[in-house]
Amino acid sequence: MAGIAPRILCIGIPVRDLTFRVEAVPARGSKANATHLAEICGGNALNAAIAMARLGGRVSFAGPMGDARETSSGFILERMAQEGIDTGHIVRMPDVTTPVSAIMIEPSGERTLTIYRDPGLWSVKLPDADVLLADCRAVLVESRCAGFATSLCAEARRRGIPVIVGVDRAMSLQDGLLTAASHLLFASEQVQETAGIAADGEALRHLAKLTPAFLAATRGPLGPIWLNDAGELEETPAFPVHAVDTLGAGDVFHGAFTLRLAEGAVVREALRFAAAAAALKCTRHGGGLAAPQRVEVERLLDGPPARAPGGSPRL
């Protein structure tokens, strides 16, 4: 129905992030004082969900979360409610711990992190597909969730619903999401590792032989590179910004891209919109909670994009 924002289902594993701003990552066995501490919620799909909600989407979230008695899950659910994200499909896992990460952010915006994910999270069983996919215009899923999300994604594709996979680690060439997805969004390092080829364009061409999905790789200040319908490589220019925090930039890119697709945009337009949203996120601290509002992205899009210097975001 015209005028109603598209409903998008995000599938992932929420994380409680402790972020520390440091002058430099300490050497092994040493100490360093942080100049700032923030406690935020994170995780790839959750960061993307926050971005979509701020950009005008109706977002539902599905995936595992720790025991109802532990504090991390309560903190995350409170923030999700504040962002207007539907949490009714989250599955609470008895005696399981919600993931927690410690993240160090340098003045350049580069981040270094460590994370604990309870192995029990992977045994989750998602709600029924008819419930999750009702009134759904797109599905966004973290690549690490293939074990419990591939069958749902395949069902979404059977129903003609786009499935966008945000890839933040190398995928197995036997990964079910490689063929269940309609769109695969890699980071440069991950597309090269997945294909076993040390060049983004050639890696995308190699993977195109294995999947019918749309393929793209983000490259920070160089902007995303992607394959069009004719199998030709194209590039979307990045927006030049002064980056202070790249945490969550790729996730914001994935969320913005997914929302524009669900709104009916062509891929080229969705990529430019996503690049603008991710660039704005990098100009402020806060991971996914620093995702921009729609008016900010549209204002940036009114100006011409340009290739950015080294201070621009790494998506």
C-alpha positions as CSV (number, residue, x, y, z in Angstrom):
1,M,0.0,0.0,0.0
2,A,1.4,3.4,-1.0
3,G,2.7,5.5,1.8
4,I,3.4,2.7,4.2
5,A,7.0,2.0,4.9
6,P,8.2,-1.5,3.9
7,R,8.6,-4.1,6.6
8,I,12.1,-5.7,6.6
9,L,13.1,-8.8,8.6
10,C,16.6,-8.8,10.1
11,I,18.2,-12.0,11.2
12,G,21.2,-11.9,13.4
13,I,22.8,-12.1,16.9
14,P,22.6,-8.9,18.9
15,V,25.8,-8.0,20.9
16,R,26.5,-5.7,23.9
17,D,29.5,-3.5,22.9
18,L,31.9,-1.8,25.3
19,T,33.8,0.7,23.2
20,F,37.0,2.4,24.4
21,R,38.7,5.3,22.6
22,V,42.4,5.0,22.7
23,E,45.4,6.9,21.2
24,A,46.8,3.6,20.0
25,V,46.0,-0.1,20.5
26,P,48.3,-1.3,23.3
27,A,51.1,-3.7,22.6
28,R,50.8,-7.3,23.7
29,G,51.1,-7.6,27.5
30,S,50.9,-3.8,28.1
31,K,48.3,-1.4,29.4
32,A,46.7,1.7,27.9
33,N,44.3,4.4,29.3
34,A,41.1,5.0,27.3
35,T,39.9,8.6,26.8
36,H,36.3,7.6,26.6
37,L,34.0,4.6,27.4
38,A,30.6,3.9,25.9
39,E,28.3,1.0,26.3
40,I,26.2,0.4,23.2
41,C,24.3,-2.4,21.4
42,G,25.7,-3.9,18.3
43,G,26.0,-6.9,16.0
44,N,25.9,-6.8,12.2
45,A,22.2,-7.3,11.7
46,L,21.2,-5.1,14.7
47,N,23.3,-2.2,13.5
48,A,21.7,-2.6,10.1
49,A,18.2,-2.7,11.7
50,I,18.9,0.5,13.6
51,A,20.0,2.2,10.4
52,M,16.9,1.1,8.5
53,A,14.6,2.2,11.3
54,R,16.2,5.7,11.3
55,L,16.0,5.9,7.5
56,G,12.2,5.1,7.6
57,G,11.8,1.4,7.5
58,R,9.6,-0.9,9.6
59,V,12.0,-3.4,11.1
60,S,11.5,-6.7,12.8
61,F,14.3,-8.7,14.3
62,A,14.7,-12.5,14.7
63,G,17.6,-14.4,16.2
64,P,18.9,-15.8,19.5
65,M,19.5,-13.9,22.6
66,G,20.7,-15.0,26.1
67,D,18.8,-16.0,29.1
68,A,16.1,-13.6,30.2
69,R,17.8,-13.4,33.7
70,E,21.0,-11.8,32.4
71,T,21.6,-8.1,32.2
72,S,23.1,-7.8,28.7
73,S,20.0,-8.9,26.9
74,G,17.8,-6.5,28.9
75,F,20.1,-3.6,27.9
76,I,19.9,-4.5,24.2
77,L,16.2,-4.9,24.2
78,E,15.7,-1.6,25.8
79,R,17.7,0.1,23.1
80,M,15.9,-1.8,20.3
81,A,12.6,-0.6,21.7
82,Q,13.8,3.0,21.7
83,E,14.7,2.6,18.0
84,G,11.2,1.3,17.2
85,I,12.4,-2.2,16.2
86,D,10.0,-5.1,16.7
87,T,11.6,-7.7,19.0
88,G,8.7,-10.1,19.1
89,H,10.6,-12.8,17.1
90,I,13.7,-12.9,19.2
91,V,14.3,-16.3,20.8
92,R,15.5,-16.3,24.4
93,M,18.0,-19.1,25.1
94,P,17.9,-20.5,28.7
95,D,21.3,-20.6,30.4
96,V,23.0,-19.0,27.4
97,T,25.0,-15.7,27.5
98,T,24.2,-12.8,25.2
99,P,27.4,-11.9,23.2
100,V,29.6,-9.2,24.6
101,S,32.5,-7.4,22.8
102,A,35.3,-5.0,23.8
103,I,36.2,-2.6,21.1
104,M,39.2,-0.1,20.9
105,I,38.8,2.8,18.5
106,E,41.8,4.8,17.4
107,P,41.8,8.6,16.4
108,S,41.8,7.5,12.7
109,G,38.4,5.7,13.3
110,E,40.0,2.3,12.9
111,R,38.7,-0.3,15.4
112,T,40.1,-3.4,17.0
113,L,37.8,-5.8,18.8
114,T,37.3,-9.1,20.6
115,I,34.0,-10.8,21.1
116,Y,32.5,-13.7,23.1
117,R,29.6,-15.6,21.5
118,D,28.2,-18.5,23.6
119,P,28.2,-21.7,21.5
120,G,24.7,-22.4,22.7
121,L,23.4,-19.5,20.5
122,W,23.8,-21.6,17.3
123,S,21.2,-24.2,18.5
124,V,18.4,-21.6,18.1
125,K,15.2,-22.5,16.1
126,L,13.6,-19.5,14.5
127,P,9.8,-19.0,14.5
128,D,7.7,-20.4,11.6
129,A,8.3,-18.9,8.2
130,D,4.7,-17.9,7.7
131,V,5.0,-15.7,10.9
132,L,8.4,-14.2,10.0
133,L,7.7,-13.5,6.3
134,A,4.2,-12.2,6.5
135,D,4.0,-8.7,5.0
136,C,7.8,-8.8,4.5
137,R,9.4,-6.9,1.7
138,A,13.0,-7.9,2.2
139,V,15.2,-10.1,4.5
140,L,18.7,-9.0,5.7
141,V,20.8,-11.7,7.4
142,E,24.3,-12.0,8.8
143,S,26.4,-14.5,7.0
144,R,27.4,-16.2,10.2
145,C,23.7,-17.2,10.8
146,A,23.6,-19.6,7.8
147,G,23.3,-22.6,10.1
148,F,19.9,-21.6,11.4
149,A,18.7,-19.1,8.8
150,T,19.4,-20.7,5.3
151,S,16.1,-22.6,5.1
152,L,14.1,-19.5,6.0
153,C,16.0,-17.5,3.4
154,A,15.4,-20.1,0.8
155,E,11.7,-19.9,1.6
156,A,11.8,-16.2,1.3
157,R,13.3,-16.4,-2.2
158,R,10.5,-19.0,-3.2
159,R,8.0,-16.3,-2.2
160,G,9.8,-13.7,-4.3
161,I,11.2,-11.8,-1.3
162,P,14.8,-10.4,-1.7
163,V,17.4,-11.8,0.7
164,I,20.4,-9.6,1.3
165,V,23.4,-11.2,3.1
166,G,25.9,-9.0,4.8
167,V,29.2,-10.8,4.7
168,D,31.8,-9.8,7.3
169,R,33.9,-13.0,7.2
170,A,35.0,-15.4,4.5
171,M,32.2,-17.8,3.3
172,S,32.6,-21.4,2.5
173,L,31.9,-22.1,-1.2
174,Q,29.4,-24.7,0.1
175,D,27.6,-22.2,2.3
176,G,23.8,-22.4,1.7
177,L,23.4,-18.6,1.8
178,L,25.7,-18.3,-1.2
179,T,22.8,-19.6,-3.4
180,A,19.8,-18.8,-1.1
181,A,20.6,-15.0,-1.3
182,S,19.4,-12.6,-4.0
183,H,22.2,-10.1,-3.0
184,L,25.6,-10.7,-1.4
185,L,27.4,-7.7,0.0
186,F,31.0,-8.4,0.9
187,A,33.8,-6.4,2.3
188,S,36.9,-6.3,0.2
189,E,38.9,-8.7,2.4
190,Q,36.1,-11.2,2.7
191,V,35.3,-11.4,-1.0
192,Q,39.0,-12.1,-1.7
193,E,39.2,-14.7,1.0
194,T,36.0,-16.4,-0.1
195,A,37.1,-16.6,-3.8
196,G,40.7,-17.2,-3.0
197,I,41.7,-14.4,-5.4
198,A,43.6,-11.3,-4.3
199,A,41.7,-8.8,-6.4
200,D,38.1,-7.6,-5.8
201,G,36.9,-7.5,-9.4
202,E,38.3,-10.9,-10.3
203,A,36.9,-12.4,-7.0
204,L,33.4,-11.1,-7.8
205,R,33.6,-12.6,-11.3
206,H,34.7,-15.9,-9.9
207,L,31.8,-16.0,-7.4
208,A,29.4,-15.1,-10.1
209,K,30.0,-18.6,-11.6
210,L,28.8,-20.1,-8.3
211,T,25.7,-18.0,-7.4
212,P,23.0,-16.2,-9.3
213,A,23.0,-13.5,-6.6
214,F,23.9,-9.8,-7.2
215,L,27.5,-9.4,-6.0
216,A,29.2,-6.3,-4.5
217,A,32.2,-5.6,-2.3
218,T,32.8,-2.4,-0.2
219,R,36.2,-0.9,-0.3
220,G,36.1,2.1,2.1
221,P,37.4,5.3,0.4
222,L,37.3,3.6,-3.0
223,G,33.6,3.0,-2.8
224,P,31.8,-0.3,-3.6
225,I,32.6,-2.4,-6.7
226,W,29.9,-4.6,-8.2
227,L,28.8,-6.7,-11.2
228,N,25.9,-5.4,-13.3
229,D,23.3,-7.6,-15.1
230,A,25.7,-7.9,-18.1
231,G,28.5,-9.2,-15.9
232,E,30.5,-6.0,-16.2
233,L,32.3,-4.4,-13.2
234,E,31.0,-1.0,-12.1
235,E,32.1,1.3,-9.2
236,T,30.0,3.6,-7.0
237,P,32.1,6.6,-5.8
238,A,32.5,7.1,-2.1
239,F,31.6,10.3,-0.3
240,P,34.6,12.1,1.2
241,V,34.3,12.5,5.0
242,H,36.5,12.9,8.0
243,A,36.2,9.5,9.7
244,V,36.3,9.3,13.4
245,D,34.7,5.9,14.0
246,T,34.3,3.1,11.4
247,L,32.6,0.7,13.8
248,G,29.3,-0.4,12.2
249,A,29.9,1.4,8.9
250,G,29.5,-1.7,6.8
251,D,26.4,-2.7,8.7
252,V,24.8,0.7,8.1
253,F,25.7,0.3,4.4
254,H,23.9,-3.1,4.3
255,G,20.8,-1.7,6.1
256,A,20.5,1.4,3.8
257,F,21.0,-0.7,0.7
258,T,18.3,-3.2,1.8
259,L,15.8,-0.5,2.6
260,R,16.2,1.3,-0.7
261,L,15.7,-2.1,-2.5
262,A,12.6,-2.7,-0.5
263,E,11.4,0.8,-1.5
264,G,11.7,-0.2,-5.1
265,A,15.0,1.5,-6.0
266,V,17.3,0.0,-8.7
267,V,20.6,-1.4,-7.5
268,R,22.7,1.6,-8.7
269,E,20.5,4.0,-6.7
270,A,20.5,1.7,-3.6
271,L,24.3,1.5,-3.6
272,R,24.7,5.3,-3.7
273,F,22.2,5.8,-0.9
274,A,24.0,3.2,1.2
275,A,27.4,4.8,0.5
276,A,26.1,8.1,1.8
277,A,24.5,6.6,4.9
278,A,27.7,4.7,5.8
279,A,29.9,7.8,5.2
280,L,27.8,9.9,7.6
281,K,27.9,7.2,10.2
282,C,31.7,7.4,10.2
283,T,31.7,11.1,11.1
284,R,30.5,10.3,14.6
285,H,31.2,7.9,17.4
286,G,28.7,5.2,18.5
287,G,28.8,2.2,16.1
288,G,25.4,1.5,14.7
289,L,23.8,3.9,17.1
290,A,25.5,6.7,15.1
291,A,23.5,5.8,12.0
292,P,22.1,8.9,10.3
293,Q,18.5,10.1,9.8
294,R,16.9,10.1,6.4
295,V,17.1,13.8,6.0
296,E,20.8,13.8,6.5
297,V,21.4,11.2,3.8
298,E,19.2,13.0,1.3
299,R,21.0,16.2,2.0
300,L,24.4,14.5,1.3
301,L,23.0,12.9,-1.9
302,D,22.0,16.4,-3.2
303,G,25.8,17.1,-3.6
304,P,28.0,15.2,-6.1
305,P,30.0,12.2,-4.7
306,A,33.7,12.1,-5.2
307,R,36.5,9.8,-4.5
308,A,37.7,10.3,-1.0
309,P,41.1,10.7,0.6
310,G,42.5,8.3,3.1
311,G,40.5,9.7,6.0
312,S,37.3,8.3,4.6
313,P,35.4,5.3,6.0
314,R,36.4,1.7,5.7
315,L,33.2,-0.1,5.0
